[in-house]
Amino acid sequence: MSQTRPQLAHLTATLNELKERGTYFKLRVLDGEQGPVSIYDGREVINLASNNYLGLCDHPKLKEAALKATEQYGVGSGAVRTIAGTMKIHLELEEKIAAFKNVEACVVFQSGFTANAGTVSSILGKEDFILSDELNHASIIDGARLSRAKIKVFRHKDVAHCEELLKEVQNEPGHKLVITDGVFSMDGDIGPVDKLADLAEKYGAIMMVDDAHASGVLGRNGRGSVDHFHCHGRVDVQVGTLSKAIGALGGYVCGSRDLIEYLYHRARPFLFSTSHPPSVAATCIAAFDLLESEPERIERLWENTRYFKQQLTSAGFDVGGKTTPASETPITPIIIGEGKLTMEFSKALFEAGLLATGIAFPTVPEGKARVRTIVSSEHTKAQLDRALEILTGTAKRMGIL
Ligand SMILES: *Cc1c(COP(=O)(O)O)cnc(C)c1O
């Protein structure tokens, strides 16, 4: 019998609505390691759904680092960073990231989500203005709301629109923040970081970039979008994640020493939530070593990206660029349009041996539902070819192609 009491009946009603719309989902359960081929719900599938861009989730050197740190330092840090939970290994990771990113300082958060939300909400206040791309990540939106600053949303990648909005608030006393994703997670396109940095400079605004999907993917050795656009020294706040290409968990903020020390004092997730277990910090240190020592992983990632996109395009799929932004990264959406059909397509792909996430409204605009694919450096050509066979076969059967 259901344990839902009448107090929560409205939740059940919403779930029923989702079921009717065909966008209700169950969690797929991974049994074993996150890899190019994985076992979900007891079925072996080619995995085009994870953010494990460089195959680091199960890399032997990262596992070894985690085990060694656990042996040496235990499993938990025991406190928030500001009380008693700052371990040497946390600082070692932060120094490593700062050097990698060519900035003065870095602070690590529990996740990319908390890094964004904690930073945006603490560096701005009621009198300030946030100029945010309409497709920016939810954690930026939440951070913006928590800051109570006035939020001005510019059209996706529309630098001229951003300038219009900046002009409107130019003479207001508050601080202005221009913020964009480095790589947009649903369409795989790259934010105009260089042009927005120009604008920020022109109007005296703070410039911030969220590089969750760009870290380990764009720029020299995966240094991110700021490196990709040669914008060193022109972006005040760089956020990255340790949860995607880096293969573990966490987020970080890079910038000036004062920015980082300010976050020590004001960013609420830093102040009120316990720091990483030492094993996670050790894992990430090993991952940054690998970005430098095995750059061929990133080359393989881009080779696979080019191959897979080109094959999808010649098969006749809409991979974006018509009614949606054009992907420029390993994230390749297959635009279907209707939410329900998209979810059914994703389900049929799974049954045929391919995991590719169906994404519908409200995560993407109504009518622009898609199956999102993400290749990794570790997919073999044979696996990608098999994935293409499954995609085209299933799409033809369902009248999508
Ligand atoms: C995934 C993602 C985040 C959140 O990172 P986590 O480390 O998973 O919390 C933030 N911003 C963007 C653009 C993302 O894609």
The ligand as a MOL file (V3000), in Angstrom:
LIG
                    3D

  0  0  0     0  0            999 V3000
M  V30 BEGIN CTAB
M  V30 COUNTS 15 15 0 0 0
M  V30 BEGIN ATOM
M  V30 1 C 27.0790 19.3470 -14.6820 0
M  V30 2 C 27.0920 20.8130 -14.6570 0
M  V30 3 C 27.2490 21.5040 -13.4480 0
M  V30 4 C 27.2410 20.7930 -12.1290 0
M  V30 5 O 28.4080 20.0800 -11.8980 0
M  V30 6 P 28.4060 18.9190 -10.7900 0
M  V30 7 O 29.8370 18.7980 -10.4300 0
M  V30 8 O 27.8250 17.7020 -11.4390 0
M  V30 9 O 27.5700 19.4030 -9.6660 0
M  V30 10 C 27.3520 22.8810 -13.4870 0
M  V30 11 N 27.2980 23.5540 -14.6620 0
M  V30 12 C 27.1320 22.9250 -15.8350 0
M  V30 13 C 27.0980 23.7170 -17.1040 0
M  V30 14 C 27.0180 21.5290 -15.8740 0
M  V30 15 O 26.8430 20.9180 -17.0360 0
M  V30 END ATOM
M  V30 BEGIN BOND
M  V30 1 1 1 2
M  V30 2 1 2 3
M  V30 3 2 2 14
M  V30 4 1 3 4
M  V30 5 2 3 10
M  V30 6 1 4 5
M  V30 7 1 5 6
M  V30 8 2 6 7
M  V30 9 1 6 8
M  V30 10 1 6 9
M  V30 11 1 10 11
M  V30 12 2 11 12
M  V30 13 1 12 13
M  V30 14 1 12 14
M  V30 15 1 14 15
M  V30 END BOND
M  V30 END CTAB
M  END
